C-alpha cells in the first residue's frame, strides 16, 4: 500500500513524502528507526497507478531510464557531505533515496539500503548493483571503508566522475559536429537524387538527343535509389553492421576494431590523448584512495573502455605482479609518450605517484581541449567544401544537357 506521511527530523524540520509499506504500523516503525518523529500517516487515495499492471509497467520503464554521470556526481557529493557530517549510514541512504529524482538510480539505492540494513557492508551492497556501480567505484568505497575515510573517498569519486563527464563532453563535441554535417550531406544528396532529378529527367526526355555520360550516370543512380535495389542495399548494410557488432563482442574483434580506431587519421590522436588522460586520472585516483597497486591496475584494465588499451594495461599488470616497476613496461608500449613514462618514473622514485598521475591527467585534459578546437577548425572548411561538392555535382549533372542543347541551337 502507498501512504502519505509527515515527519519531523532531528533538526525540527517538518518533511512530507510518500512511501510504500504493507501497513501503516510497519511504515511508522521504519521511519522511527531512521530518527524521524512521525506526525501523521495516511493512506494515499486510489489512482490509476494502483493498478498492478500499470505498477509493473512503470517499474519496467524505470529500468530503462538512463543514469548519467551527473546523477552519479550529485549522489556521491550528497553521500560524502552527510557522512562527513556524522549522519549514520542507513539514515544517509534513506534521505538520498527520498531526494533522488532518477527512478532507476532510486531503485538501485533502495536495494543498497536494504542490503546494508540486512547486515552487508556498503561496498558489498554496491557490488550487487553492478549495472550502476562499476569496479572502480566499488574498489574505492571498499578502500574507504577499510581505512576509515569513506567521506574523503566519496568526494574524490565525485571529483573523478565530474572530470570524466567534462572529458566525455569534449569528445562528444568533437564527434557531434562532423556526424551532423555528414548526415545532412547524405540527406541532401538523397533528396536531390530521389525527388529533384526525376523532374529534370522528364524534361530531358522531351528535349531529346543524347545526354552527357555524367548525367546518364546520375539518372541511373536515381533510378536505383527509387527501386527495390535501394531496399536490398539498406538490408545488406544492416546485416553487415549486425555481423560487425557480433565480431566486436569477441575479444579478438574488439581489440582489432579498437586498435583501428586509435590509428584513424584525424580522430586517432584525439582518442589516444583521451585514453592517456583517463588512464592517469583513474589510476591516480585509485592509488590516492589507498587501493593496492595490483588491484588498481586490475580496475583500470576493466574500465579502460578500449580493448587495445586494456591489453597494454594488462602487460603492465603482469610485470608489476612479478616485482617490476610501472614505468619500464610503459616505456616499451607505443601508447604512452616519453613524457608520461618519465613522470611516472619520477613519481615512483619520490613516492608521489598519485600526484604525478594527476598532473599528467590535467596536462592531457588541456591537450584534449586543444585537439578538439584544432579538429573543429579543420573540419569546418572540409565539411563546407564537401557539402558544396555533393550539391554541386548533382546540379552540374542536371544542367549539362541544357548546355548541350544551347550549343546545338547555336
ZIHU-V195055 format. One record per residue. N is the residue number from 0. RES is the residue in three letters. PHI is phi in radians with two decimals (NA if undefined). Layout:
n->{N & N}
res->{RES & RES}
phi->{PHI & PHI}
//
This chain:
n->{0 & 1 & 2 & 3 & 4 & 5 & 6 & 7 & 8 & 9 & 10 & 11 & 12 & 13 & 14 & 15 & 16 & 17 & 18 & 19 & 20 & 21 & 22 & 23 & 24 & 25 & 26 & 27 & 28 & 29 & 30 & 31 & 32 & 33 & 34 & 35 & 36 & 37 & 38 & 39 & 40 & 41 & 42 & 43 & 44 & 45 & 46 & 47 & 48 & 49 & 50 & 51 & 52 & 53 & 54 & 55 & 56 & 57 & 58 & 59 & 60 & 61 & 62 & 63 & 64 & 65 & 66 & 67 & 68 & 69 & 70 & 71 & 72 & 73 & 74 & 75 & 76 & 77 & 78 & 79 & 80 & 81 & 82 & 83 & 84 & 85 & 86 & 87 & 88 & 89 & 90 & 91 & 92 & 93 & 94 & 95 & 96 & 97 & 98 & 99 & 100 & 101 & 102 & 103 & 104 & 105 & 106 & 107 & 108 & 109 & 110 & 111 & 112 & 113 & 114 & 115 & 116 & 117 & 118 & 119 & 120 & 121 & 122 & 123 & 124 & 125 & 126 & 127 & 128 & 129 & 130 & 131 & 132 & 133 & 134 & 135 & 136 & 137 & 138 & 139 & 140 & 141 & 142 & 143 & 144 & 145 & 146 & 147 & 148 & 149 & 150 & 151 & 152 & 153 & 154 & 155 & 156 & 157 & 158 & 159 & 160 & 161 & 162 & 163 & 164 & 165 & 166 & 167 & 168 & 169 & 170 & 171 & 172 & 173 & 174 & 175 & 176 & 177 & 178 & 179 & 180 & 181 & 182 & 183 & 184 & 185 & 186 & 187 & 188 & 189 & 190 & 191 & 192 & 193 & 194 & 195 & 196 & 197 & 198 & 199 & 200 & 201 & 202 & 203 & 204 & 205 & 206 & 207 & 208 & 209 & 210 & 211 & 212 & 213 & 214 & 215 & 216 & 217 & 218 & 219 & 220 & 221 & 222 & 223 & 224 & 225 & 226 & 227 & 228 & 229 & 230 & 231 & 232 & 233 & 234 & 235 & 236 & 237 & 238 & 239 & 240 & 241 & 242 & 243 & 244 & 245 & 246 & 247 & 248 & 249 & 250 & 251 & 252 & 253 & 254 & 255 & 256 & 257 & 258 & 259 & 260 & 261 & 262 & 263 & 264 & 265 & 266 & 267 & 268 & 269 & 270 & 271 & 272 & 273 & 274 & 275 & 276 & 277 & 278 & 279 & 280 & 281 & 282 & 283 & 284 & 285 & 286 & 287 & 288 & 289 & 290 & 291 & 292 & 293 & 294 & 295 & 296 & 297 & 298 & 299 & 300 & 301 & 302 & 303 & 304 & 305 & 306 & 307 & 308 & 309 & 310 & 311 & 312 & 313 & 314 & 315 & 316 & 317 & 318 & 319 & 320 & 321 & 322 & 323 & 324 & 325 & 326 & 327 & 328 & 329 & 330 & 331 & 332 & 333 & 334 & 335 & 336 & 337 & 338 & 339 & 340 & 341 & 342 & 343 & 344 & 345 & 346 & 347 & 348 & 349 & 350 & 351 & 352 & 353 & 354 & 355 & 356 & 357 & 358 & 359 & 360 & 361 & 362 & 363 & 364 & 365 & 366 & 367 & 368 & 369 & 370 & 371 & 372 & 373 & 374 & 375 & 376 & 377 & 378 & 379 & 380 & 381 & 382 & 383 & 384 & 385 & 386 & 387 & 388 & 389 & 390 & 391 & 392 & 393 & 394 & 395 & 396 & 397 & 398 & 399 & 400 & 401 & 402 & 403 & 404 & 405 & 406 & 407 & 408 & 409}
res->{UNK & UNK & UNK & UNK & UNK & UNK & UNK & UNK & UNK & UNK & UNK & UNK & UNK & UNK & UNK & UNK & UNK & UNK & UNK & UNK & UNK & UNK & UNK & UNK & UNK & UNK & UNK & UNK & UNK & UNK & UNK & UNK & UNK & UNK & UNK & UNK & UNK & UNK & UNK & UNK & UNK & UNK & UNK & UNK & UNK & UNK & UNK & UNK & UNK & UNK & UNK & UNK & UNK & UNK & UNK & UNK & UNK & UNK & UNK & UNK & UNK & UNK & UNK & UNK & UNK & UNK & UNK & UNK & UNK & UNK & UNK & UNK & UNK & UNK & UNK & UNK & UNK & UNK & UNK & UNK & UNK & UNK & UNK & UNK & UNK & UNK & UNK & UNK & UNK & UNK & UNK & UNK & UNK & UNK & UNK & UNK & UNK & UNK & UNK & UNK & UNK & UNK & UNK & UNK & UNK & UNK & UNK & UNK & UNK & UNK & UNK & UNK & UNK & UNK & UNK & UNK & UNK & UNK & UNK & UNK & UNK & UNK & UNK & UNK & UNK & UNK & UNK & UNK & UNK & UNK & UNK & UNK & UNK & UNK & UNK & UNK & UNK & UNK & UNK & UNK & UNK & UNK & UNK & UNK & UNK & UNK & UNK & UNK & UNK & UNK & UNK & UNK & UNK & UNK & UNK & UNK & UNK & UNK & UNK & UNK & UNK & UNK & UNK & UNK & UNK & UNK & UNK & UNK & UNK & UNK & UNK & UNK & UNK & UNK & UNK & UNK & UNK & UNK & UNK & UNK & UNK & UNK & UNK & UNK & UNK & UNK & UNK & UNK & UNK & UNK & UNK & UNK & UNK & UNK & UNK & UNK & UNK & UNK & UNK & UNK & UNK & UNK & UNK & UNK & UNK & UNK & UNK & UNK & UNK & UNK & UNK & UNK & UNK & UNK & UNK & UNK & UNK & UNK & UNK & UNK & UNK & UNK & UNK & UNK & UNK & UNK & UNK & UNK & UNK & UNK & UNK & UNK & UNK & UNK & UNK & UNK & UNK & UNK & UNK & UNK & UNK & UNK & UNK & UNK & UNK & UNK & UNK & UNK & UNK & UNK & UNK & UNK & UNK & UNK & UNK & UNK & UNK & UNK & UNK & UNK & UNK & UNK & UNK & UNK & UNK & UNK & UNK & UNK & UNK & UNK & UNK & UNK & UNK & UNK & UNK & UNK & UNK & UNK & UNK & UNK & UNK & UNK & UNK & UNK & UNK & UNK & UNK & UNK & UNK & UNK & UNK & UNK & UNK & UNK & UNK & UNK & UNK & UNK & UNK & UNK & UNK & UNK & UNK & UNK & UNK & UNK & UNK & UNK & UNK & UNK & UNK & UNK & UNK & UNK & UNK & UNK & UNK & UNK & UNK & UNK & UNK & UNK & UNK & UNK & UNK & UNK & UNK & UNK & UNK & UNK & UNK & UNK & UNK & UNK & UNK & UNK & UNK & UNK & UNK & UNK & UNK & UNK & UNK & UNK & UNK & UNK & UNK & UNK & UNK & UNK & UNK & UNK & UNK & UNK & UNK & UNK & UNK & UNK & UNK & UNK & UNK & UNK & UNK & UNK & UNK & UNK & UNK & UNK & UNK & UNK & UNK & UNK & UNK & UNK & UNK & UNK & UNK & UNK & UNK & UNK & UNK & UNK & UNK & UNK & UNK & UNK & UNK & UNK & UNK & UNK & UNK & UNK & UNK & UNK & UNK & UNK & UNK & UNK & UNK & UNK & UNK & UNK & UNK & UNK & UNK & UNK & UNK & UNK & UNK & UNK}
phi->{NA & -1.89 & -2.17 & -1.75 & -2.36 & -2.23 & -2.30 & -2.11 & -1.48 & -1.16 & -1.49 & 1.58 & -1.41 & -1.54 & -2.14 & -2.22 & -2.80 & -2.31 & -2.75 & -1.86 & -2.77 & -1.19 & -2.73 & -1.18 & -1.16 & -1.15 & -1.15 & -1.11 & -1.16 & -1.16 & -1.16 & -1.14 & -1.14 & -1.47 & 1.66 & -1.64 & -1.68 & -1.32 & -1.72 & -2.71 & -2.36 & -2.48 & -1.29 & -1.23 & -1.13 & -1.18 & -2.50 & -1.06 & -1.25 & -1.42 & -1.20 & -0.95 & -1.11 & -1.21 & -1.11 & -1.13 & -1.13 & -1.13 & -1.15 & -1.18 & -1.14 & -1.13 & -1.16 & -1.61 & -1.25 & -1.22 & -1.85 & -1.47 & -1.10 & -1.08 & -1.05 & -1.20 & -1.12 & -1.09 & -1.07 & -1.14 & -1.18 & -1.09 & -1.08 & -1.10 & -1.11 & -1.29 & -1.16 & -1.17 & -1.42 & 1.55 & -1.27 & -1.00 & -1.04 & -1.10 & -1.19 & -1.03 & -1.10 & -1.10 & -1.13 & -1.15 & -1.07 & -1.16 & -1.57 & -1.19 & -1.63 & -1.34 & -1.19 & -1.17 & -1.12 & -1.09 & -1.12 & -1.12 & -1.18 & -1.15 & -1.14 & -1.09 & -1.07 & -1.14 & -1.14 & -1.14 & -1.14 & -1.45 & 2.07 & -1.36 & -1.29 & -1.10 & -1.12 & -1.16 & -1.17 & -1.18 & -1.13 & -1.26 & -1.89 & -1.11 & -1.29 & -1.91 & -1.85 & -1.44 & -1.10 & -1.09 & -1.09 & -1.17 & -1.11 & -1.20 & -1.14 & -1.12 & -1.14 & -1.15 & -1.14 & -1.18 & -1.56 & 1.36 & -2.26 & -1.11 & -1.11 & -1.13 & -1.11 & -1.13 & -1.12 & -1.11 & -1.09 & -1.11 & -1.09 & -1.10 & -1.15 & -1.16 & -1.13 & -1.14 & -1.10 & -1.11 & -1.13 & -1.09 & -1.13 & -1.12 & -1.15 & -1.10 & -1.08 & -1.30 & -1.56 & -1.16 & -1.03 & -1.14 & -1.15 & -1.14 & -1.12 & -1.11 & -1.11 & -1.12 & -1.09 & -1.12 & -1.12 & -1.10 & -1.08 & -1.18 & -1.11 & -1.15 & -1.34 & -1.53 & -1.97 & -1.50 & -1.08 & -1.00 & -1.12 & -1.22 & -1.08 & -1.13 & -1.13 & -1.13 & -1.16 & -1.20 & -1.17 & 1.42 & 1.51 & -1.52 & -1.44 & -1.06 & -1.07 & -1.16 & -1.16 & -1.06 & -1.11 & -1.14 & -1.14 & -1.09 & -1.11 & -1.11 & -1.12 & -1.13 & -1.23 & -1.75 & -1.89 & -1.19 & -1.10 & -1.14 & -1.12 & -1.13 & -1.13 & -1.10 & -1.12 & -1.13 & -1.14 & -1.12 & -1.13 & -1.08 & -1.11 & -1.11 & -1.23 & -1.13 & -1.14 & -1.14 & -1.14 & -1.18 & -1.30 & -1.37 & -1.11 & -1.17 & -1.14 & -1.11 & -1.14 & -1.15 & -1.21 & -1.12 & -1.15 & -1.11 & -1.12 & -1.25 & -1.77 & -1.12 & -1.02 & -1.68 & -1.58 & -1.11 & -1.12 & -1.11 & -1.10 & -1.13 & -1.16 & -1.10 & -1.12 & -1.14 & -1.07 & -1.21 & -1.07 & -1.14 & -1.20 & -1.13 & -1.10 & -1.10 & -1.12 & -1.17 & -1.11 & -1.16 & -1.40 & 1.62 & -1.28 & -1.00 & -0.97 & -1.15 & -1.11 & -1.12 & -1.13 & -1.13 & -1.18 & -1.06 & -1.09 & -1.32 & -1.92 & -1.17 & 1.43 & -2.57 & -1.13 & -1.14 & -1.22 & -1.07 & -1.14 & -1.12 & -1.15 & -1.11 & -1.13 & -1.10 & -1.04 & -1.11 & -1.26 & -1.15 & -1.12 & -1.52 & 1.80 & -1.47 & -1.57 & -1.54 & -1.19 & -1.13 & -1.15 & -1.11 & -1.16 & -1.48 & -1.68 & -1.29 & -1.16 & -1.71 & -1.17 & -1.08 & -1.04 & -1.16 & -1.14 & -1.17 & -1.19 & -1.14 & -1.08 & -1.12 & -1.10 & -1.17 & -1.20 & -1.60 & 1.41 & -2.00 & -1.09 & -1.12 & -1.18 & -1.12 & -1.12 & -1.13 & -1.13 & -1.10 & -1.09 & -1.14 & -1.08 & -1.32 & -1.09 & -1.16 & -1.11 & -1.11 & -0.99 & -1.13 & -1.15 & -1.10 & -1.11 & -1.14 & -1.14 & -1.13 & -1.15 & -1.37 & -1.33 & -0.98 & -1.15 & -1.10 & -1.17 & -1.08 & -1.12 & -1.11 & -1.13 & -1.07 & -1.16 & -1.13 & -1.14 & -1.11 & -1.10 & -1.27 & -1.09 & -1.08 & -1.11 & -1.35 & -1.68 & -1.03 & -1.07 & -1.13 & -1.11 & -1.12 & -1.14 & -1.10 & -1.12 & -1.14 & -1.12 & -1.15}
//
